[in-house]
């Protein structure tokens, strides 16, 4: 296996990202949604994680003043369970911190215990519910927040082996 690389998502990546969406999520985002994020949303920051030119996963967030809101994080199915979600979330937290964010938030399905375990490992704590948040089945979303503290992601990246997956708004 080659070395993992993280870089900004480009419009050329959209088809591959939509493929991951369709592989991983019940209600995937469309190519148009990602194109709009990349071209029109000045708050959006999206990154891809790749190895040997193959995109294994991606993550997105909105950076508004000193807060980062995770919009999505996903790992291709064949690569799940290998700690890549942990690596990607750590990189997103580092990037948000570097860009001036002090806190990070996200929503996750209340039933997605795997992702919640990953987020808790990075210091995320529940702060409320969004009832009926997910359009595919009206499932509630758990709102979680974390302080962006380099000690947290450094410790979390090296501990444990299971990973979570993205939950989409």
DSSP file (Angstrom, degrees, kcal/mol; ACC not computed):
  #  RESIDUE AA STRUCTURE BP1 BP2  ACC     N-H-->O    O-->H-N    N-H-->O    O-->H-N    TCO  KAPPA ALPHA  PHI   PSI    X-CA   Y-CA   Z-CA
    1    1 A X              0   0    0      0, 0.0     3,-0.1     0, 0.0    51,-0.0   0.000 360.0 360.0 360.0 143.5    0.0    0.0    0.0
    2    2 A X        -     0   0    0      1,-0.1     2,-0.4     0, 0.0    49,-0.0   0.056 360.0 -72.2 -80.5-165.0    1.1    3.5   -0.8
    3    3 A X        -     0   0    0      1,-0.0    49,-0.5     0, 0.0     2,-0.2  -0.752  45.4-114.3 -96.5 140.1    1.0    6.6    1.4
    4    4 A X  E     -A   51   0A   0     -2,-0.4     2,-0.4    47,-0.1    47,-0.2  -0.494  33.3-166.5 -69.7 138.3   -2.2    8.4    2.3
    5    5 A X  E     -A   50   0A   0     45,-2.7    45,-2.8    -2,-0.2     2,-0.4  -0.983   8.8-157.1-128.0 142.6   -2.5   11.9    0.9
    6    6 A X  E     +A   49   0A   0     -2,-0.4     2,-0.3    43,-0.2    43,-0.2  -0.957  24.7 153.6-117.0 135.7   -4.9   14.6    1.8
    7    7 A X  E     -A   48   0A   0     41,-2.0    41,-2.8    -2,-0.4     2,-0.1  -0.965  47.8 -78.1-152.6 166.5   -5.7   17.4   -0.6
    8    8 A X  E     -A   47   0A   0     -2,-0.3    39,-0.3    39,-0.2     2,-0.2  -0.434  51.3-111.0 -67.6 141.6   -8.5   19.9   -1.4
    9    9 A X        -     0   0    0     37,-2.5     2,-0.3    -2,-0.1    37,-0.2  -0.492  35.8-163.7 -71.0 142.2  -11.4   18.5   -3.4
   10   10 A X    >   -     0   0    0     -2,-0.2     3,-1.6     1,-0.0     4,-0.4  -0.767  36.5-102.8-119.5 169.4  -11.6   19.8   -7.0
   11   11 A X  G >  S+     0   0    0      1,-0.3     3,-1.2    -2,-0.3     4,-0.4   0.822 120.5  64.3 -60.4 -30.5  -14.4   19.7   -9.5
   12   12 A X  G 3  S+     0   0    0      1,-0.2     4,-0.3     2,-0.1    -1,-0.3   0.711  98.2  56.0 -65.6 -19.1  -12.6   16.9  -11.2
   13   13 A X  G <> S+     0   0    0     -3,-1.6     4,-2.3     1,-0.2     3,-0.4   0.609  80.4  92.4 -85.5 -13.3  -13.2   14.8   -8.1
   14   14 A X  H <> S+     0   0    0     -3,-1.2     4,-2.9    -4,-0.4     5,-0.2   0.863  81.8  52.0 -57.4 -44.3  -17.0   15.1   -8.1
   15   15 A X  H  > S+     0   0    0     -4,-0.4     4,-1.8    -3,-0.2    -1,-0.2   0.923 112.8  45.5 -59.4 -43.7  -17.8   12.0  -10.1
   16   16 A X  H  > S+     0   0    0     -3,-0.4     4,-1.7    -4,-0.3    -1,-0.2   0.894 113.0  50.9 -65.0 -39.4  -15.6    9.8   -7.7
   17   17 A X  H  X S+     0   0    0     -4,-2.3     4,-2.5     1,-0.2    -2,-0.2   0.907 108.2  51.2 -65.9 -42.1  -17.1   11.5   -4.7
   18   18 A X  H  X S+     0   0    0     -4,-2.9     4,-2.5     1,-0.2    -1,-0.2   0.867 106.5  56.3 -63.1 -35.5  -20.7   10.9   -5.9
   19   19 A X  H  X S+     0   0    0     -4,-1.8     4,-1.6    -5,-0.2    -1,-0.2   0.904 108.0  47.0 -60.9 -41.4  -19.7    7.2   -6.4
   20   20 A X  H  X S+     0   0    0     -4,-1.7     4,-2.2     2,-0.2     5,-0.3   0.924 109.8  54.4 -65.0 -44.0  -18.7    7.0   -2.8
   21   21 A X  H  X S+     0   0    0     -4,-2.5     4,-2.7     1,-0.2    -2,-0.2   0.930 110.1  45.8 -53.1 -48.7  -22.0    8.7   -1.8
   22   22 A X  H  < S+     0   0    0     -4,-2.5    -1,-0.2     1,-0.2    -2,-0.2   0.811 113.8  49.8 -68.4 -30.1  -24.0    6.1   -3.7
   23   23 A X  H  < S+     0   0    0     -4,-1.6    -1,-0.2    -5,-0.2    -2,-0.2   0.845 123.1  28.1 -72.7 -35.8  -22.0    3.3   -2.2
   24   24 A X  H  < S+     0   0    0     -4,-2.2     2,-0.3    -5,-0.1    -2,-0.2   0.758 108.9  61.2-104.5 -29.7  -22.3    4.5    1.4
   25   25 A X    ><  -     0   0    0     -4,-2.7     3,-0.5    -5,-0.3    -1,-0.1  -0.815  56.7-145.8-119.8 146.0  -25.5    6.4    1.9
   26   26 A X  T 3  S+     0   0    0     -2,-0.3     2,-0.3     1,-0.3    -1,-0.1   0.817 107.0  30.7 -69.4 -32.2  -29.2    5.8    1.7
   27   27 A X  T 3  S-     0   0    0     -6,-0.1    -1,-0.3   141,-0.0   108,-0.1  -0.682  89.9-166.5-127.2  76.8  -29.8    9.4    0.5
   28   28 A X    <   -     0   0    0     -3,-0.5     2,-0.1    -2,-0.3    -6,-0.1  -0.247  22.0-112.0 -69.6 150.4  -26.6   10.4   -1.4
   29   29 A X        -     0   0    0      1,-0.1     2,-0.2     2,-0.0    -1,-0.1  -0.417  36.0-120.6 -70.6 156.0  -25.7   13.9   -2.4
   30   30 A X     >  -     0   0    0     -2,-0.1     4,-1.8     1,-0.1     5,-0.2  -0.494  19.8-109.0 -94.9 166.5  -25.8   14.7   -6.1
   31   31 A X  H  > S+     0   0    0      1,-0.2     4,-2.7     2,-0.2     5,-0.2   0.904 121.2  56.1 -58.3 -41.6  -23.0   15.9   -8.3
   32   32 A X  H  > S+     0   0    0      1,-0.2     4,-2.6     2,-0.2    -1,-0.2   0.890 103.1  54.2 -60.4 -39.6  -24.8   19.2   -8.5
   33   33 A X  H  > S+     0   0    0      1,-0.2     4,-2.1     2,-0.2    -1,-0.2   0.930 112.1  43.4 -60.8 -45.5  -24.8   19.5   -4.7
   34   34 A X  H  X S+     0   0    0     -4,-1.8     4,-2.5     2,-0.2    -2,-0.2   0.896 112.3  52.9 -68.3 -39.3  -21.0   19.1   -4.6
   35   35 A X  H  X S+     0   0    0     -4,-2.7     4,-2.5     1,-0.2     5,-0.3   0.916 109.9  49.0 -61.5 -42.2  -20.4   21.4   -7.5
   36   36 A X  H  X>S+     0   0    0     -4,-2.6     4,-2.8     2,-0.2     5,-0.9   0.908 110.5  50.7 -63.1 -42.0  -22.4   24.1   -5.8
   37   37 A X  H  X5S+     0   0    0     -4,-2.1     4,-0.8    -5,-0.2     7,-0.3   0.933 115.8  41.8 -60.1 -45.8  -20.5   23.6   -2.6
   38   38 A X  H  <5S+     0   0    0     -4,-2.5    -2,-0.2     1,-0.2    -1,-0.2   0.850 126.0  31.8 -72.4 -34.9  -17.1   23.9   -4.4
   39   39 A X  H  <5S+     0   0    0     -4,-2.5    -3,-0.2    -5,-0.2    -2,-0.2   0.797 131.2  22.5 -94.6 -31.0  -18.1   26.8   -6.7
   40   40 A X  H  <5S+     0   0    0     -4,-2.8     2,-0.9    -5,-0.3    -3,-0.2   0.632  96.3  83.9-119.1 -16.5  -20.6   28.9   -4.7
   41   41 A X    ><< -     0   0    0     -5,-0.9     3,-1.3    -4,-0.8    -1,-0.1  -0.784  48.5-172.4 -98.3 103.7  -20.2   28.3   -1.0
   42   42 A X  T 3  S+     0   0    0     -2,-0.9    -1,-0.2     1,-0.3    21,-0.1   0.660  86.1  55.2 -69.0 -13.9  -17.4   30.5    0.3
   43   43 A X  T 3  S+     0   0    0     -3,-0.1    20,-2.9    19,-0.1    -1,-0.3   0.621  87.2 103.9 -89.3 -14.3  -17.6   28.8    3.7
   44   44 A X  E <   + B   0  62A   0     -3,-1.3     2,-0.4    -7,-0.3    18,-0.2  -0.476  42.0 178.6 -80.6 136.8  -17.1   25.3    2.3
   45   45 A X  E     - B   0  61A   0     16,-2.8    16,-1.9    -2,-0.2     2,-0.4  -0.975   8.2-179.2-133.4 118.5  -13.9   23.4    2.6
   46   46 A X  E     - B   0  60A   0     -2,-0.4   -37,-2.5    14,-0.2     2,-0.3  -0.950   2.2-173.8-121.8 139.8  -13.8   19.8    1.2
   47   47 A X  E     -AB   8  59A   0     12,-2.9    12,-2.3    -2,-0.4     2,-0.4  -0.950  11.5-147.5-131.2 153.2  -10.9   17.4    1.2
   48   48 A X  E     -AB   7  58A   0    -41,-2.8   -41,-2.0    -2,-0.3     2,-0.5  -0.886   6.6-147.1-115.3 151.3  -10.2   14.0   -0.3
   49   49 A X  E     +AB   6  57A   0      8,-2.7     7,-2.8    -2,-0.4     8,-1.5  -0.981  30.9 169.5-115.0 122.3   -8.1   11.3    1.1
   50   50 A X  E     -AB   5  55A   0    -45,-2.8   -45,-2.7    -2,-0.5     2,-0.4  -0.919  26.0-160.5-136.1 160.7   -6.3    9.2   -1.6
   51   51 A X  E >  S-AB   4  54A   0      3,-2.2     3,-2.1    -2,-0.3   -47,-0.1  -0.987  81.9  -8.8-140.2 128.9   -3.7    6.6   -2.1
   52   52 A X  T 3  S-     0   0    0    -49,-0.5     3,-0.1    -2,-0.4   -48,-0.1   0.860 131.0 -53.6  52.4  39.3   -1.9    5.9   -5.3
   53   53 A X  T 3  S+     0   0    0      1,-0.2     2,-0.5     0, 0.0    -1,-0.3   0.465 113.2 118.4  78.9   2.1   -4.3    8.2   -7.1
   54   54 A X  E <   -B   51   0A   0     -3,-2.1    -3,-2.2     2,-0.0     2,-0.6  -0.894  64.5-130.6-105.5 126.6   -7.5    6.5   -5.8
   55   55 A X  E     +B   50   0A   0     -2,-0.5    -5,-0.3    -5,-0.2     3,-0.1  -0.644  27.9 175.1 -77.1 120.0   -9.9    8.4   -3.6
   56   56 A X  E     -     0   0A   0     -7,-2.8    20,-3.3    -2,-0.6     2,-0.3   0.685  63.0 -22.2 -96.1 -24.4  -10.6    6.3   -0.5
   57   57 A X  E     -BC  49  75A   0     -8,-1.5    -8,-2.7    18,-0.3    -1,-0.3  -0.974  55.3-152.6-171.1 175.7  -12.7    8.9    1.3
   58   58 A X  E     -BC  48  74A   0     16,-2.1    16,-2.6    -2,-0.3     2,-0.3  -0.977   2.4-159.0-157.3 164.1  -13.6   12.6    1.6
   59   59 A X  E     -BC  47  73A   0    -12,-2.3   -12,-2.9    -2,-0.3     2,-0.3  -0.992   4.6-163.7-148.1 152.4  -14.8   15.1    4.1
   60   60 A X  E     +BC  46  72A   0     12,-3.2    11,-2.0    -2,-0.3    12,-1.4  -0.971  10.0 169.6-136.8 152.9  -16.5   18.5    4.0
   61   61 A X  E     -BC  45  70A   0    -16,-1.9   -16,-2.8    -2,-0.3     2,-0.5  -0.987  29.0-127.9-154.7 158.0  -17.1   21.3    6.5
   62   62 A X  E     -BC  44  69A   0      7,-2.3     7,-2.8    -2,-0.3     2,-0.7  -0.951  20.1-153.0-107.6 130.5  -18.3   24.8    6.6
   63   63 A X  E     + C   0  68A   0    -20,-2.9     2,-0.5    -2,-0.5     5,-0.2  -0.917  19.3 172.7-106.9 112.4  -16.0   27.3    8.4
   64   64 A X  E >   - C   0  67A   0      3,-2.7     3,-2.2    -2,-0.7     2,-0.4  -0.961  62.0 -53.9-126.6 113.5  -17.9   30.2    9.8
   65   65 A X  T 3  S-     0   0    0     -2,-0.5     0, 0.0     1,-0.3     0, 0.0  -0.424 123.2 -18.0  55.0-111.3  -16.0   32.6   12.0
   66   66 A X  T 3  S+     0   0    0     -2,-0.4    36,-3.6    35,-0.1    37,-1.6   0.146 121.6  85.7-111.7  21.2  -14.4   30.3   14.7
   67   67 A X  E <   -Cd  64 103A   0     -3,-2.2    -3,-2.7    34,-0.2     2,-0.5  -0.951  57.1-155.8-123.8 143.6  -16.7   27.3   14.2
   68   68 A X  E     -Cd  63 104A   0     35,-2.3    37,-2.7    -2,-0.4     2,-0.6  -0.965   6.1-161.5-114.6 130.7  -16.4   24.3   11.8
   69   69 A X  E     -Cd  62 105A   0     -7,-2.8    -7,-2.3    -2,-0.5     2,-0.4  -0.947  16.8-137.2-113.5 113.4  -19.6   22.4   10.9
   70   70 A X  E     +C   61   0A   0     35,-3.0    37,-0.4    -2,-0.6    -9,-0.3  -0.553  22.9 179.0 -69.9 122.6  -18.9   19.0    9.4
   71   71 A X  E     -     0   0A   0    -11,-2.0    98,-0.5    -2,-0.4     2,-0.3   0.799  63.9 -11.6 -92.8 -35.3  -21.2   18.5    6.4
   72   72 A X  E     -C   60   0A   0    -12,-1.4   -12,-3.2    96,-0.1    -1,-0.4  -0.984  48.0-178.7-164.1 153.2  -20.0   15.0    5.5
   73   73 A X  E     +C   59   0A   0     -2,-0.3    93,-1.3   -14,-0.3     2,-0.3  -0.914  20.1 165.8-154.4 127.8  -17.4   12.4    6.0
   74   74 A X  E     -C   58   0A   0    -16,-2.6   -16,-2.1    -2,-0.3     2,-0.4  -1.000  22.6-158.7-150.6 145.6  -17.3    9.1    4.2
   75   75 A X  E     -C   57   0A   0     -2,-0.3   -18,-0.3   -18,-0.2     5,-0.1  -0.983  39.1-102.8-121.7 134.1  -14.9    6.2    3.5
   76   76 A X    >   -     0   0    0    -20,-3.3     3,-1.9    -2,-0.4     4,-0.5  -0.257  37.0-114.3 -54.2 141.8  -15.5    3.8    0.5
   77   77 A X  G >  S+     0   0    0      1,-0.3     3,-1.6     2,-0.2    -1,-0.1   0.858 112.2  56.0 -51.6 -45.9  -17.0    0.5    1.7
   78   78 A X  G 3  S+     0   0    0      1,-0.3    -1,-0.3     3,-0.0    -2,-0.1   0.716 111.7  46.1 -63.6 -15.4  -14.0   -1.7    0.9
   79   79 A X  G X  S+     0   0    0     -3,-1.9     3,-0.8   -23,-0.2     5,-0.4   0.394  85.9 114.2-106.9   1.4  -11.7    0.5    3.0
   80   80 A X  T <   +     0   0    0     -3,-1.6    85,-0.1    -4,-0.5    82,-0.0  -0.358  68.2  35.3 -71.0 154.4  -13.9    0.9    6.1
   81   81 A X  T 3  S+     0   0    0     83,-0.2    -1,-0.2    -2,-0.0    -4,-0.0   0.592  90.5  97.7  81.2  11.3  -12.8   -0.6    9.4
   82   82 A X  S <  S-     0   0    0     -3,-0.8    80,-0.1    80,-0.0    -2,-0.1   0.234 102.9 -99.4-114.6  11.3   -9.1    0.2    8.7
   83   83 A X  S  > S+     0   0    0     78,-0.3     4,-1.8    81,-0.1     5,-0.1   0.545  88.1 123.3  85.3   6.7   -8.8    3.4   10.7
   84   84 A X  H  > S+     0   0    0     -5,-0.4     4,-2.7     2,-0.2     5,-0.2   0.852  70.2  55.5 -72.9 -33.3   -9.2    5.6    7.7
   85   85 A X  H  > S+     0   0    0      2,-0.2     4,-2.7     1,-0.2     5,-0.2   0.895 107.8  50.8 -62.0 -39.4  -12.2    7.5    9.1
   86   86 A X  H  > S+     0   0    0      2,-0.2     4,-2.2     1,-0.2    -2,-0.2   0.916 111.3  47.4 -62.6 -44.6  -10.1    8.3   12.2
   87   87 A X  H  X S+     0   0    0     -4,-1.8     4,-2.1     2,-0.2    -2,-0.2   0.915 113.9  47.5 -63.7 -43.0   -7.3    9.6   10.0
   88   88 A X  H  X S+     0   0    0     -4,-2.7     4,-2.4     2,-0.2    -2,-0.2   0.928 111.9  48.1 -67.0 -45.9   -9.7   11.7    7.9
   89   89 A X  H  X S+     0   0    0     -4,-2.7     4,-2.5     1,-0.2    -1,-0.2   0.912 111.0  52.1 -61.8 -41.8  -11.5   13.2   10.8
   90   90 A X  H  X S+     0   0    0     -4,-2.2     4,-2.4    -5,-0.2    -1,-0.2   0.914 110.1  48.4 -58.9 -43.2   -8.1   14.1   12.5
   91   91 A X  H  X S+     0   0    0     -4,-2.1     4,-2.4     2,-0.2    -1,-0.2   0.886 110.7  51.1 -65.6 -39.0   -7.0   15.8    9.3
   92   92 A X  H  X S+     0   0    0     -4,-2.4     4,-2.6     2,-0.2    -2,-0.2   0.911 110.6  48.6 -64.1 -41.6  -10.3   17.8    9.1
   93   93 A X  H  X S+     0   0    0     -4,-2.5     4,-2.4     2,-0.2    -2,-0.2   0.913 111.8  49.1 -66.0 -42.0   -9.9   18.9   12.7
   94   94 A X  H  X S+     0   0    0     -4,-2.4     4,-2.6     2,-0.2    -2,-0.2   0.926 112.7  48.3 -60.3 -45.1   -6.3   20.0   12.1
   95   95 A X  H  X S+     0   0    0     -4,-2.4     4,-2.0     2,-0.2    -2,-0.2   0.927 111.5  48.7 -63.3 -46.3   -7.3   21.9    9.0
   96   96 A X  H  <>S+     0   0    0     -4,-2.6     5,-2.7     1,-0.2    -1,-0.2   0.915 113.1  48.2 -60.2 -43.4  -10.2   23.6   10.7
   97   97 A X  H ><5S+     0   0    0     -4,-2.4     3,-1.6     1,-0.2    -2,-0.2   0.919 110.2  51.3 -62.7 -44.5   -7.9   24.6   13.6
   98   98 A X  H 3<5S+     0   0    0     -4,-2.6    -1,-0.2     1,-0.3    -2,-0.2   0.837 107.6  53.9 -61.7 -33.6   -5.3   25.9   11.3
   99   99 A X  T 3<5S-     0   0    0     -4,-2.0    -1,-0.3    -5,-0.2    -2,-0.2   0.370 130.2 -93.3 -85.6   4.9   -7.9   28.0    9.5
  100  100 A X  T < 5S+     0   0    0     -3,-1.6    -3,-0.2     1,-0.3     2,-0.2   0.424  76.1 141.8 105.7  -0.9   -9.0   29.6   12.8
  101  101 A X      < -     0   0    0     -5,-2.7    -1,-0.3    -6,-0.2   -34,-0.2  -0.490  26.5-175.4 -74.1 144.6  -11.8   27.4   14.1
  102  102 A X        +     0   0    0    -36,-3.6    46,-2.8     1,-0.2     2,-0.3   0.597  69.4  30.1-110.8 -21.0  -11.9   26.8   17.8
  103  103 A X  E     -dE  67 147A   0    -37,-1.6   -35,-2.3    44,-0.3     2,-0.4  -0.941  63.9-154.9-137.5 158.8  -14.9   24.4   17.9
  104  104 A X  E     -dE  68 146A   0     42,-2.7    42,-2.4    -2,-0.3     2,-0.3  -0.990  10.2-173.5-135.7 144.0  -16.4   21.8   15.6
  105  105 A X  E     +dE  69 145A   0    -37,-2.7   -35,-3.0    -2,-0.4     2,-0.3  -0.913   6.7 167.4-133.2 161.1  -19.9   20.5   15.3
  106  106 A X  E     - E   0 144A   0     38,-1.9    38,-2.6    -2,-0.3     2,-0.4  -0.975  27.7-125.1-161.3 164.8  -21.7   17.7   13.4
  107  107 A X  E     - E   0 143A   0    -37,-0.4     2,-0.3    -2,-0.3    60,-0.3  -0.937  26.5-179.4-115.4 145.0  -24.9   15.8   13.2
  108  108 A X  E     - E   0 142A   0     34,-1.7    34,-3.5    -2,-0.4    58,-0.1  -0.996  37.1 -96.1-142.2 144.2  -25.1   12.0   13.3
  109  109 A X  E >   - E   0 141A   0     -2,-0.3     3,-1.5    32,-0.2    32,-0.2  -0.321  30.7-129.0 -57.3 138.8  -27.9    9.6   13.1
  110  110 A X  T 3  S+     0   0    0     30,-1.8    -1,-0.2     1,-0.3    31,-0.1   0.796 109.9  53.2 -61.3 -25.8  -29.0    8.5   16.6
  111  111 A X  T 3  S+     0   0    0     29,-0.3     2,-1.7     1,-0.1    -1,-0.3   0.567  83.5  92.8 -84.6  -8.6  -28.7    4.9   15.4
  112  112 A X    <>  +     0   0    0     -3,-1.5     4,-2.0     1,-0.2    -1,-0.1  -0.544  42.5 160.0 -90.7  76.9  -25.2    5.2   14.1
  113  113 A X  H  >  +     0   0    0     -2,-1.7     4,-2.3     1,-0.2    -1,-0.2   0.829  69.0  61.0 -67.3 -32.5  -23.3    4.1   17.1
  114  114 A X  H  > S+     0   0    0     -3,-0.2     4,-1.7     2,-0.2    -1,-0.2   0.944 108.7  41.9 -60.0 -49.1  -20.1    3.3   15.1
  115  115 A X  H  > S+     0   0    0      1,-0.2     4,-2.7     2,-0.2    -1,-0.2   0.900 111.8  55.7 -65.5 -40.3  -19.8    6.9   14.0
  116  116 A X  H  X S+     0   0    0     -4,-2.0     4,-2.7     1,-0.2    -1,-0.2   0.892 105.1  52.6 -60.7 -38.7  -20.7    8.2   17.5
  117  117 A X  H  X S+     0   0    0     -4,-2.3     4,-1.8     2,-0.2    -1,-0.2   0.921 110.1  48.7 -61.9 -42.9  -17.8    6.1   19.0
  118  118 A X  H  X S+     0   0    0     -4,-1.7     4,-1.0     1,-0.2    -2,-0.2   0.950 112.7  47.2 -60.2 -49.4  -15.4    7.7   16.5
  119  119 A X  H ><>S+     0   0    0     -4,-2.7     5,-2.4     1,-0.2     3,-0.8   0.896 109.5  52.7 -63.4 -40.6  -16.6   11.2   17.3
  120  120 A X  H ><5S+     0   0    0     -4,-2.7     3,-2.0     1,-0.2    -1,-0.2   0.881 102.4  60.0 -61.7 -36.8  -16.5   10.7   21.0
  121  121 A X  H 3<5S+     0   0    0     -4,-1.8    -1,-0.2     1,-0.3    -2,-0.2   0.803 104.7  50.7 -59.5 -28.7  -12.9    9.5   20.7
  122  122 A X  T <<5S-     0   0    0     -4,-1.0    -1,-0.3    -3,-0.8    -2,-0.2   0.217 130.1 -94.6 -95.4  13.9  -12.1   12.9   19.2
  123  123 A X  T < 5S+     0   0    0     -3,-2.0    24,-0.3     1,-0.3     2,-0.2   0.518  73.8 148.6  90.9   5.2  -13.7   14.8   22.1
  124  124 A X      < -     0   0    0     -5,-2.4     2,-0.4    22,-0.2    -1,-0.3  -0.538  24.2-170.5 -73.6 138.6  -17.2   15.3   20.6
  125  125 A X  E     -F  145   0A   0     20,-2.6    20,-2.2    -2,-0.2     2,-0.0  -0.978  28.6-101.8-129.3 143.9  -20.0   15.3   23.1
  126  126 A X  E     +F  144   0A   0     -2,-0.4    18,-0.3    18,-0.2     3,-0.1  -0.329  38.1 169.7 -62.1 142.2  -23.8   15.3   22.6
  127  127 A X  E     -     0   0A   0     16,-3.0     2,-0.3     1,-0.4    17,-0.2   0.391  57.4 -40.1-133.7  -1.4  -25.5   18.6   22.9
  128  128 A X  E     -F  143   0A   0     15,-0.9    15,-3.0     2,-0.0    -1,-0.4  -0.957  56.3 -91.0 163.0-178.4  -29.0   18.0   21.6
  129  129 A X  E     -F  142   0A   0     -2,-0.3     2,-0.6    13,-0.2    13,-0.2  -0.925  10.3-150.9-124.4 148.7  -31.3   16.4   19.0
  130  130 A X  E >   -F  141   0A   0     11,-2.7    11,-2.0    -2,-0.3     3,-1.3  -0.925  31.7-138.0-112.6 100.8  -32.7   17.5   15.7
  131  131 A X  T 3  S-     0   0    0     -2,-0.6     9,-0.1     1,-0.2     8,-0.1  -0.324  79.1  -1.4 -62.9 136.2  -36.0   15.6   15.4
  132  132 A X  T 3  S+     0   0    0      6,-0.5    -1,-0.2     1,-0.1     8,-0.2   0.753  85.1 149.6  61.1  28.0  -36.8   14.1   12.0
  133  133 A X    <   +     0   0    0     -3,-1.3     2,-0.5     6,-0.3     7,-0.2   0.832  45.5  75.6 -65.7 -38.1  -33.5   15.5   10.5
  134  134 A X     >  -     0   0    0      5,-2.2     4,-2.2     1,-0.1     3,-0.4  -0.660  67.1-153.3 -88.1 126.8  -32.8   12.8    7.9
  135  135 A X  T  4 S+     0   0    0     -2,-0.5    -1,-0.1     1,-0.2    34,-0.0   0.752  86.7  62.6 -71.0 -25.6  -35.0   12.9    4.9
  136  136 A X  T  4 S-     0   0    0      1,-0.2    -1,-0.2  -109,-0.1    -2,-0.0   0.870 131.4  -3.7 -72.6 -34.5  -34.9    9.2    3.9
  137  137 A X  T  4 S-     0   0    0     -3,-0.4    -2,-0.2     2,-0.1    -1,-0.2   0.296  91.5-112.8-141.7  10.5  -36.5    7.9    7.1
  138  138 A X     <  +     0   0    0     -4,-2.2    -6,-0.5     1,-0.2    -5,-0.2   0.724  57.0 166.4  62.9  23.1  -37.1   10.9    9.4
  139  139 A X        -     0   0    0     -5,-0.3    -5,-2.2    -7,-0.2    -6,-0.3  -0.377  38.5-108.3 -67.7 147.6  -34.6    9.6   11.9
  140  140 A X        -     0   0    0     -8,-0.2   -30,-1.8    -7,-0.2     2,-0.4  -0.400  27.1-135.9 -72.3 152.9  -33.4   12.1   14.6
  141  141 A X  E     -EF 109 130A   0    -11,-2.0   -11,-2.7   -32,-0.2     2,-0.5  -0.925   7.2-137.5-110.1 138.1  -29.9   13.5   14.5
  142  142 A X  E     -EF 108 129A   0    -34,-3.5   -34,-1.7    -2,-0.4     2,-0.5  -0.829  18.7-141.6 -89.0 126.7  -27.7   13.8   17.5
  143  143 A X  E     -EF 107 128A   0    -15,-3.0   -16,-3.0    -2,-0.5   -15,-0.9  -0.785  23.5-174.7 -89.6 130.5  -25.9   17.1   17.6
  144  144 A X  E     -EF 106 126A   0    -38,-2.6   -38,-1.9    -2,-0.5     2,-0.3  -0.960   8.2-167.6-128.8 147.3  -22.3   16.8   18.8
  145  145 A X  E     -EF 105 125A   0    -20,-2.2   -20,-2.6    -2,-0.4     2,-0.3  -0.951   4.1-177.4-130.4 149.8  -19.6   19.5   19.6
  146  146 A X  E     -E  104   0A   0    -42,-2.4   -42,-2.7    -2,-0.3     2,-0.3  -0.995  27.5-122.2-143.1 146.2  -15.9   19.3   20.2
  147  147 A X  E     -E  103   0A   0    -24,-0.3     2,-1.3    -2,-0.3   -44,-0.3  -0.675  33.7-119.0 -78.7 142.9  -13.2   21.9   21.1
  148  148 A X        +     0   0    0    -46,-2.8     2,-0.5    -2,-0.3   -25,-0.1  -0.701  51.0 158.5 -88.6  93.5  -10.4   21.9   18.6
  149  149 A X    >>  -     0   0    0     -2,-1.3     3,-1.5     1,-0.1     4,-1.2  -0.972  41.1-142.7-120.4 117.0   -7.5   20.9   20.8
  150  150 A X  H 3> S+     0   0    0     -2,-0.5     4,-2.0     1,-0.3     5,-0.2   0.799 100.6  60.7 -52.3 -31.1   -4.4   19.4   19.1
  151  151 A X  H 3> S+     0   0    0      1,-0.2     4,-2.1     2,-0.2    -1,-0.3   0.879 101.7  54.1 -63.0 -36.2   -4.0   17.0   22.1
  152  152 A X  H <> S+     0   0    0     -3,-1.5     4,-2.7     1,-0.2    -2,-0.2   0.955 112.6  39.0 -65.8 -51.7   -7.4   15.4   21.4
  153  153 A X  H  X S+     0   0    0     -4,-1.2     4,-2.2     2,-0.2    -1,-0.2   0.835 114.0  55.0 -73.6 -28.8   -6.9   14.5   17.8
  154  154 A X  H  X S+     0   0    0     -4,-2.0     4,-0.8    -5,-0.3    -1,-0.2   0.936 114.7  40.1 -64.8 -44.3   -3.2   13.5   18.3
  155  155 A X  H  X S+     0   0    0     -4,-2.1     4,-0.8    -5,-0.2     3,-0.5   0.907 116.6  50.0 -68.6 -42.9   -4.3   11.0   21.0
  156  156 A X  H  < S+     0   0    0     -4,-2.7     3,-0.5     1,-0.2    -2,-0.2   0.850 104.8  57.4 -67.2 -35.4   -7.5    9.9   19.1
  157  157 A X  H  < S+     0   0    0     -4,-2.2    -1,-0.2     1,-0.2    -2,-0.2   0.795 111.8  41.8 -67.0 -27.2   -5.6    9.2   15.8
  158  158 A X  H  < S+     0   0    0     -4,-0.8     2,-0.4    -3,-0.5    -1,-0.2   0.553 102.4  80.4 -98.4  -7.7   -3.3    6.8   17.5
  159  159 A X  S  < S-     0   0    0     -4,-0.8   -38,-0.0    -3,-0.5    -4,-0.0  -0.791  88.4  -6.6-103.3 142.4   -5.8    5.0   19.7
  160  160 A X        -     0   0    0     -2,-0.4     3,-0.0     1,-0.1     0, 0.0   0.198  58.1-122.9  70.6 170.2   -8.2    2.2   18.6
  161  161 A X  S    S+     0   0    0      2,-0.0   -78,-0.3   -75,-0.0   -75,-0.1   0.543  72.3  94.9-129.5 -14.5   -8.9    0.8   15.2
  162  162 A X        -     0   0    0    -80,-0.1     2,-0.3   -79,-0.1   -76,-0.0  -0.421  53.6-162.7 -81.8 161.5  -12.6    1.1   14.5
  163  163 A X        -     0   0    0     -2,-0.1     2,-0.1   -78,-0.1   -46,-0.1  -0.895  10.3-131.7-138.4 166.4  -14.0    4.1   12.6
  164  164 A X        -     0   0    0     -2,-0.3     2,-0.3   -49,-0.2   -83,-0.2  -0.364  18.2-132.6-105.0-171.5  -17.2    5.9   11.8
  165  165 A X        -     0   0    0     -2,-0.1   -91,-0.2   -53,-0.1     2,-0.1  -0.952  29.5 -83.0-143.5 162.8  -18.8    7.1    8.7
  166  166 A X        -     0   0    0    -93,-1.3     2,-0.5    -2,-0.3   -58,-0.1  -0.318  28.8-158.4 -68.3 143.2  -20.4   10.2    7.5
  167  167 A X        -     0   0    0    -60,-0.3   -60,-0.3  -142,-0.1     2,-0.2  -0.994  19.5-139.8-116.9 129.9  -24.0   11.1    8.2
  168  168 A X              0   0    0     -2,-0.5   -96,-0.1     1,-0.1   -97,-0.1  -0.617 360.0 360.0 -96.1 150.4  -25.5   13.6    5.8
  169  169 A X              0   0    0    -98,-0.5    -1,-0.1    -2,-0.2   -34,-0.1   0.484 360.0 360.0 -71.5 360.0  -27.8   16.4    6.5
